[in-house]
Amino acid sequence: MKLTKNILGSKIKEVKFNLQNFGADTIYVIHDIKKPQRRIDFEHAWSHFSGFKYEYIPAVTPDNFNLKELIENESVGEFSLGKEFYDIVDLCLTKNILAIAFSHLRAYRACNRVKNGDRFLILEDDARPTEGLMNSIYTGEYKKFIEGIKKRTFDWVFIGTANNVIKGQDYNKFLKRPENFTGLAAHAVLYTRDSINRLVDNHSTVKMAADLLLHSLNSDLTFPNVYSPYVSWISQVHTQLENNILDPNNPDPGNSSGAIIVTPPTILKIGDNVVHGTGTNYTINPTWSITELGKIDQT
Protein backbone atom coordinates (compact mmCIF):
# COMPACT_ATOMS: atom_id res chain seq x y z
CA MET A 1 0.00 0.00 0.00
CA LYS A 2 1.20 3.52 -0.76
CA LEU A 3 -0.13 7.04 -0.80
CA THR A 4 -0.61 8.70 -4.16
CA LYS A 5 -2.39 11.77 -5.46
CA ASN A 6 -5.43 11.84 -7.68
CA ILE A 7 -5.94 14.46 -10.40
CA LEU A 8 -7.28 16.92 -7.84
CA GLY A 9 -4.18 16.60 -5.69
CA SER A 10 -5.84 14.72 -2.84
CA LYS A 11 -3.85 11.90 -1.26
CA ILE A 12 -5.49 8.50 -1.66
CA LYS A 13 -4.53 5.00 -0.61
CA GLU A 14 -3.41 2.77 -3.46
CA VAL A 15 -3.49 -0.97 -2.82
CA LYS A 16 -1.69 -3.22 -5.27
CA PHE A 17 -1.90 -6.99 -5.38
CA ASN A 18 1.43 -8.73 -4.71
CA LEU A 19 2.17 -11.07 -7.61
CA GLN A 20 5.14 -12.62 -5.81
CA ASN A 21 6.95 -12.59 -9.16
CA PHE A 22 4.73 -15.45 -10.41
CA GLY A 23 6.87 -17.70 -8.21
CA ALA A 24 10.12 -16.65 -9.91
CA ASP A 25 13.35 -15.57 -8.25
CA THR A 26 14.37 -13.59 -11.34
CA ILE A 27 12.33 -12.09 -14.17
CA TYR A 28 13.87 -11.06 -17.48
CA VAL A 29 11.92 -9.07 -20.06
CA ILE A 30 13.15 -9.34 -23.64
CA HIS A 31 12.98 -5.80 -25.01
CA ASP A 32 13.89 -4.19 -28.31
CA ILE A 33 15.64 -1.01 -27.18
CA LYS A 34 14.85 0.60 -30.54
CA LYS A 35 11.16 0.50 -29.63
CA PRO A 36 10.92 2.54 -26.40
CA GLN A 37 7.12 2.76 -26.58
CA ARG A 38 6.91 -0.98 -25.94
CA ARG A 39 8.83 -0.48 -22.70
CA ILE A 40 6.57 2.41 -21.68
CA ASP A 41 3.46 0.35 -22.37
CA PHE A 42 4.84 -2.69 -20.56
CA GLU A 43 5.68 -0.72 -17.44
CA HIS A 44 2.31 1.00 -17.41
CA ALA A 45 0.39 -2.27 -17.75
CA TRP A 46 2.24 -3.93 -14.87
CA SER A 47 2.44 -0.85 -12.63
CA HIS A 48 -0.91 -1.78 -11.09
CA PHE A 49 0.71 -4.69 -9.21
CA SER A 50 3.40 -5.02 -6.57
CA GLY A 51 5.80 -7.92 -6.13
CA PHE A 52 6.77 -7.84 -9.78
CA LYS A 53 10.48 -7.03 -10.11
CA TYR A 54 12.12 -7.50 -13.46
CA GLU A 55 15.15 -6.62 -15.53
CA TYR A 56 15.29 -5.90 -19.22
CA ILE A 57 17.48 -7.90 -21.52
CA PRO A 58 18.20 -6.50 -25.00
CA ALA A 59 16.38 -8.37 -27.74
CA VAL A 60 18.28 -9.67 -30.72
CA THR A 61 17.03 -7.83 -33.79
CA PRO A 62 17.43 -8.82 -37.46
CA ASP A 63 20.19 -6.25 -37.99
CA ASN A 64 22.30 -7.88 -35.24
CA PHE A 65 23.38 -10.76 -37.46
CA ASN A 66 24.25 -11.41 -41.09
CA LEU A 67 22.18 -14.33 -42.34
CA LYS A 68 24.45 -15.19 -45.26
CA GLU A 69 27.49 -15.29 -43.00
CA LEU A 70 25.58 -17.32 -40.42
CA ILE A 71 24.46 -19.88 -43.00
CA GLU A 72 27.96 -20.25 -44.37
CA ASN A 73 29.66 -20.58 -40.97
CA GLU A 74 26.79 -22.02 -38.86
CA SER A 75 28.10 -20.13 -35.81
CA VAL A 76 29.02 -16.43 -35.60
CA GLY A 77 29.56 -14.87 -32.17
CA GLU A 78 26.68 -15.80 -29.88
CA PHE A 79 24.51 -17.01 -32.77
CA SER A 80 24.40 -20.59 -34.04
CA LEU A 81 22.09 -21.80 -36.80
CA GLY A 82 21.50 -25.46 -37.63
CA LYS A 83 21.80 -26.84 -41.14
CA GLU A 84 18.14 -27.79 -40.99
CA PHE A 85 15.20 -25.68 -39.83
CA TYR A 86 11.97 -27.37 -38.77
CA ASP A 87 8.40 -26.16 -38.53
CA ILE A 88 4.94 -27.69 -38.35
CA VAL A 89 2.37 -27.55 -41.16
CA ASP A 90 3.68 -24.33 -42.72
CA LEU A 91 7.40 -23.92 -43.13
CA CYS A 92 8.19 -20.44 -41.92
CA LEU A 93 11.63 -18.91 -41.61
CA THR A 94 12.48 -15.23 -41.62
CA LYS A 95 15.13 -13.12 -39.95
CA ASN A 96 12.58 -12.03 -37.37
CA ILE A 97 11.77 -15.64 -36.46
CA LEU A 98 15.49 -16.27 -36.00
CA ALA A 99 15.91 -13.04 -34.02
CA ILE A 100 13.19 -14.09 -31.57
CA ALA A 101 14.80 -17.51 -31.13
CA PHE A 102 18.21 -15.90 -30.57
CA SER A 103 16.63 -13.49 -28.06
CA HIS A 104 15.28 -16.35 -25.97
CA LEU A 105 18.66 -18.08 -26.04
CA ARG A 106 20.24 -14.84 -24.87
CA ALA A 107 17.75 -14.78 -21.99
CA TYR A 108 18.50 -18.43 -21.13
CA ARG A 109 22.21 -17.62 -20.96
CA ALA A 110 21.52 -14.63 -18.73
CA CYS A 111 19.55 -16.86 -16.35
CA ASN A 112 22.35 -19.41 -16.49
CA ARG A 113 24.78 -16.78 -15.18
CA VAL A 114 22.60 -15.81 -12.20
CA LYS A 115 24.16 -17.28 -9.06
CA ASN A 116 21.15 -17.25 -6.75
CA GLY A 117 17.64 -18.61 -7.16
CA ASP A 118 16.08 -21.56 -8.93
CA ARG A 119 13.06 -20.14 -10.80
CA PHE A 120 13.25 -17.82 -13.80
CA LEU A 121 10.41 -16.10 -15.64
CA ILE A 122 11.15 -14.93 -19.17
CA LEU A 123 8.71 -12.46 -20.70
CA GLU A 124 8.52 -10.65 -24.01
CA ASP A 125 7.84 -6.94 -23.81
CA ASP A 126 4.34 -7.28 -25.25
CA ALA A 127 3.26 -9.50 -22.34
CA ARG A 128 0.18 -8.19 -20.52
CA PRO A 129 -1.97 -9.30 -17.57
CA THR A 130 -5.28 -10.85 -18.60
CA GLU A 131 -8.78 -10.94 -17.24
CA GLY A 132 -8.06 -14.56 -16.40
CA LEU A 133 -5.26 -13.45 -14.09
CA MET A 134 -7.56 -11.02 -12.32
CA ASN A 135 -10.23 -13.69 -11.90
CA SER A 136 -7.67 -16.09 -10.42
CA ILE A 137 -6.67 -13.42 -7.92
CA TYR A 138 -10.29 -12.81 -6.89
CA THR A 139 -11.06 -16.53 -6.48
CA GLY A 140 -7.87 -17.32 -4.55
CA GLU A 141 -6.66 -19.67 -7.27
CA TYR A 142 -3.57 -17.55 -7.88
CA LYS A 143 -2.49 -17.82 -4.23
CA LYS A 144 -2.82 -21.60 -4.33
CA PHE A 145 -0.88 -21.68 -7.60
CA ILE A 146 2.00 -19.76 -6.06
CA GLU A 147 2.01 -21.98 -2.98
CA GLY A 148 2.02 -25.11 -5.13
CA ILE A 149 4.56 -24.00 -7.70
CA LYS A 150 7.11 -23.24 -5.00
CA LYS A 151 6.99 -26.88 -3.92
CA ARG A 152 6.53 -28.57 -7.28
CA THR A 153 9.25 -29.98 -9.51
CA PHE A 154 8.73 -28.99 -13.13
CA ASP A 155 10.63 -28.18 -16.31
CA TRP A 156 8.66 -25.10 -17.24
CA VAL A 157 5.23 -23.57 -16.86
CA PHE A 158 3.48 -21.67 -19.64
CA ILE A 159 1.93 -18.73 -17.77
CA GLY A 160 0.12 -17.92 -20.99
CA THR A 161 -0.28 -19.26 -24.51
CA ALA A 162 -1.82 -17.89 -27.70
CA ASN A 163 -5.20 -19.20 -26.47
CA ASN A 164 -7.26 -17.65 -23.68
CA VAL A 165 -8.44 -21.08 -22.55
CA ILE A 166 -5.44 -23.39 -22.61
CA LYS A 167 -6.04 -26.76 -24.22
CA GLY A 168 -4.67 -29.82 -22.52
CA GLN A 169 -5.16 -32.51 -19.91
CA ASP A 170 -6.26 -31.60 -16.39
CA TYR A 171 -3.47 -32.29 -13.90
CA ASN A 172 -5.00 -30.97 -10.68
CA LYS A 173 -7.43 -28.25 -9.64
CA PHE A 174 -5.06 -25.49 -10.72
CA LEU A 175 -2.73 -26.94 -13.36
CA LYS A 176 -3.00 -28.47 -16.78
CA ARG A 177 -0.58 -30.40 -18.93
CA PRO A 178 -0.91 -28.18 -22.02
CA GLU A 179 -1.49 -29.80 -25.37
CA ASN A 180 1.60 -29.60 -27.55
CA PHE A 181 1.63 -27.60 -30.77
CA THR A 182 -1.54 -25.65 -29.95
CA GLY A 183 -1.51 -22.04 -28.80
CA LEU A 184 2.15 -21.76 -29.73
CA ALA A 185 3.77 -18.89 -27.85
CA ALA A 186 6.77 -18.30 -25.57
CA HIS A 187 5.98 -14.80 -24.30
CA ALA A 188 5.58 -15.87 -20.66
CA VAL A 189 7.35 -19.01 -19.46
CA LEU A 190 8.54 -19.93 -15.96
CA TYR A 191 11.65 -22.16 -15.96
CA THR A 192 13.68 -23.99 -13.35
CA ARG A 193 17.44 -23.65 -13.16
CA ASP A 194 17.89 -27.25 -14.30
CA SER A 195 15.81 -26.72 -17.43
CA ILE A 196 17.64 -23.47 -18.20
CA ASN A 197 21.01 -25.18 -17.84
CA ARG A 198 19.96 -28.03 -20.12
CA LEU A 199 18.59 -25.64 -22.75
CA VAL A 200 21.86 -23.69 -22.76
CA ASP A 201 24.03 -26.80 -22.84
CA ASN A 202 22.13 -28.83 -25.44
CA HIS A 203 19.91 -26.55 -27.50
CA SER A 204 21.92 -23.41 -28.30
CA THR A 205 21.86 -24.06 -32.04
CA VAL A 206 18.64 -22.69 -33.53
CA LYS A 207 16.72 -25.25 -35.57
CA MET A 208 13.19 -24.02 -34.99
CA ALA A 209 11.20 -21.12 -33.56
CA ALA A 210 11.49 -20.44 -29.81
CA ASP A 211 7.96 -21.59 -28.95
CA LEU A 212 8.11 -24.66 -31.20
CA LEU A 213 11.32 -25.76 -29.50
CA LEU A 214 9.62 -25.87 -26.10
CA HIS A 215 6.68 -27.87 -27.44
CA SER A 216 8.96 -30.27 -29.30
CA LEU A 217 11.12 -30.94 -26.25
CA ASN A 218 8.00 -31.69 -24.21
CA SER A 219 6.49 -33.82 -26.96
CA ASP A 220 9.52 -36.10 -27.20
CA LEU A 221 9.71 -36.26 -23.36
CA THR A 222 13.13 -34.62 -23.18
CA PHE A 223 11.38 -32.25 -20.76
CA PRO A 224 8.26 -34.14 -19.64
CA ASN A 225 7.11 -31.98 -16.73
CA VAL A 226 5.40 -29.03 -18.38
CA TYR A 227 2.34 -27.32 -16.95
CA SER A 228 0.10 -24.27 -17.28
CA PRO A 229 -2.89 -22.67 -15.57
CA TYR A 230 -6.30 -23.47 -17.01
CA VAL A 231 -6.42 -20.08 -18.74
CA SER A 232 -3.73 -17.70 -19.90
CA TRP A 233 -2.75 -15.27 -17.17
CA ILE A 234 -0.42 -13.38 -19.47
CA SER A 235 -1.19 -12.66 -23.11
CA GLN A 236 0.42 -10.69 -25.91
CA VAL A 237 -1.09 -7.33 -26.70
CA HIS A 238 0.88 -6.91 -29.89
CA THR A 239 0.87 -9.25 -32.83
CA GLN A 240 4.09 -11.05 -33.66
CA LEU A 241 6.64 -9.00 -35.57
CA GLU A 242 5.23 -10.45 -38.75
CA ASN A 243 2.58 -12.88 -39.93
CA ASN A 244 3.34 -16.55 -40.51
CA ILE A 245 2.93 -16.02 -44.22
CA LEU A 246 4.48 -12.76 -45.35
CA ASP A 247 2.86 -10.36 -47.73
CA PRO A 248 5.26 -10.31 -50.71
CA ASN A 249 4.58 -6.58 -51.01
CA ASN A 250 5.65 -6.06 -47.40
CA PRO A 251 8.83 -8.12 -47.04
CA ASP A 252 10.91 -8.71 -43.95
CA PRO A 253 11.78 -5.20 -42.71
CA GLY A 254 14.75 -6.42 -40.70
CA ASN A 255 17.36 -6.59 -43.43
CA SER A 256 16.77 -6.74 -47.16
CA SER A 257 19.86 -8.92 -47.56
CA GLY A 258 18.43 -11.48 -45.20
CA ALA A 259 16.50 -13.47 -47.81
CA ILE A 260 12.90 -14.25 -46.88
CA ILE A 261 12.38 -17.98 -46.51
CA VAL A 262 8.68 -18.68 -46.30
CA THR A 263 6.27 -21.10 -47.88
CA PRO A 264 2.50 -21.37 -47.66
CA PRO A 265 0.95 -24.75 -46.79
CA THR A 266 1.39 -26.08 -50.34
CA ILE A 267 5.06 -26.23 -51.26
CA LEU A 268 6.18 -26.60 -54.87
CA LYS A 269 9.88 -26.51 -55.55
CA ILE A 270 10.64 -24.86 -58.87
CA GLY A 271 14.35 -24.34 -58.36
CA ASP A 272 17.06 -24.31 -55.74
CA ASN A 273 16.49 -20.63 -55.10
CA VAL A 274 12.74 -20.24 -55.48
CA VAL A 275 9.62 -21.83 -54.06
CA HIS A 276 6.16 -21.20 -55.40
CA GLY A 277 2.84 -20.94 -53.56
CA THR A 278 -0.51 -19.19 -53.94
CA GLY A 279 0.74 -17.53 -57.10
CA THR A 280 3.75 -15.85 -55.52
CA ASN A 281 7.48 -16.60 -55.66
CA TYR A 282 9.60 -16.22 -52.54
CA THR A 283 13.32 -15.90 -52.99
CA ILE A 284 15.50 -18.17 -50.88
CA ASN A 285 19.13 -17.59 -50.15
CA PRO A 286 21.06 -19.22 -53.03
CA THR A 287 22.94 -21.55 -50.67
CA TRP A 288 19.73 -23.17 -49.47
CA SER A 289 17.10 -25.39 -51.05
CA ILE A 290 13.83 -26.84 -49.83
CA THR A 291 13.16 -30.56 -49.47
CA GLU A 292 9.97 -32.58 -49.78
CA LEU A 293 10.06 -33.19 -46.03
CA GLY A 294 9.39 -29.54 -45.38
CA LYS A 295 12.78 -28.60 -44.06
CA ILE A 296 15.49 -26.39 -45.42
CA ASP A 297 18.85 -28.02 -46.09
CA GLN A 298 22.13 -26.31 -46.72
CA THR A 299 23.42 -27.33 -50.16
Disulfide bonds with the S-S distance in Angstrom:
none
